Amino acid sequence: MAMEIRNAGDLWVFGYGSLMWRPGFPFVERHHAQLFGYHRSLCVFSHVHRGTPERPGLVLGLDRGGRCHGVAFRVAREEAEATIHYLREREQVTAVYLERRLPVRLKDGARIEALAYVVDRRHPQYAGRLSFEEIVDLVRRGEGISGRNPDYVRSTHEHLVGMGVIDPLLERLTRAVE
């Protein structure tokens, strides 16, 4: 499958969690996008942003299989290096994510290659599949340098709803932690 070259030299970034609603970097375009082969999953024990090692929270990761609706941001060529540096500092604090360039489809059908952070299943912070009760417990008590874990879940859920995307787990979890 050939990637369409749109604005060659610019950087595309795929966001599926807090990057959707708090990117933290300058961008020129923002599009609803889909990534195939991965799905959004609350599968990462947060030891920094939404929890601590003693009281971990739970954050999203891209895990194998399925598809994921999210946001693709186009970053101008002259901002690419600074954006990658920023994202590595933000997303790689504990090296639980693997940095990848993945094919993404924009809502208009265009295909681009985007920088994305995929969960490393071998990392000790990989939570895998947890019961709903375990997820609720971790999210309710999680708080880290970026704030309370329930706020992270709520903001992600609200952003997805605003895009017309229903995530049944985030919807149910948002109600459970209110």
Stockholm file with secondary structure:
# STOCKHOLM 1.0

chainA/1-178         MAMEIRNAGDLWVFGYGSLMWRPGFPFVERHHAQLFGYHRSLCVFSHVHRGTPERPGLVLGLDRGGRCHGVAFRVAREEAEATIHYLREREQVTAVYLERRLPVRLKDGARIEALAYVVDRRHPQYAGRLSFEEIVDLVRRGEGISGRNPDYVRSTHEHLVGMGVIDPLLERLTRAVE
#=GR chainA/1-178 SS CCCCCSSTTCEEEEESSHHHHCCCSCCSEEEEEEEEEEEEEEEEEESSSSCCSSSCEEEEEEEEEEEEEEEEEEECHHHHHHHHHHHHHHHCSSSCEEEEEEEEEETTSCEEEEEEEEECTTSTTBCCSCCHHHHHHHHHHCEETTEEHHHHHHHHHHHHHHTTCCCHHHHHHHHHHC
#=GC SS_cons         CCCCCSSTTCEEEEESSHHHHCCCSCCSEEEEEEEEEEEEEEEEEESSSSCCSSSCEEEEEEEEEEEEEEEEEEECHHHHHHHHHHHHHHHCSSSCEEEEEEEEEETTSCEEEEEEEEECTTSTTBCCSCCHHHHHHHHHHCEETTEEHHHHHHHHHHHHHHTTCCCHHHHHHHHHHC
//
